[in-house]
Amino acid sequence: MDETKPVRDLPRCRCGFTREHSIVHPEPHYSLPGTLLVLFAGRGARPKSIDYRCPRCGTLVETVTDREVLQAFC
């Protein structure tokens, strides 16, 4: 029996990259208190959302608001 893990079907840009590829850059978006915490206290704050953008084609690959993903980012 072949027990393979299911492949997640993630959105792709025009180049074919997903948010998990190293070329795709995250762009975090913070609330005002979160921004102030990062700027003045140097502490990590959980972003409101993260946009993943491909620098080659400029396509927004995915916007993530999942709490687990956001928590892992900070």
C-alpha positions, 0 to 999 in steps of 0.5 A: 500500500502506498500511503502518501500525504495529501498535497495541499492545493495552495493558490499559485501566481502566474509563475507557478509559485505558492506562498511556501516558495522561498521567492514569494515574500510575505508582507505583514499588515499590523493594527495601529497598536501592533505597529507602535509595539514593533516600532517603539518597543522592538517587540514582535506583534501578531499581524492582522493579515499577511499578503504573499506577493511574487516579486517576479510577476507582482501577483498577490498569491494569497492573503492569510488571516488564519490565526495559527499562521499569523502567530507563527509569523511573529 
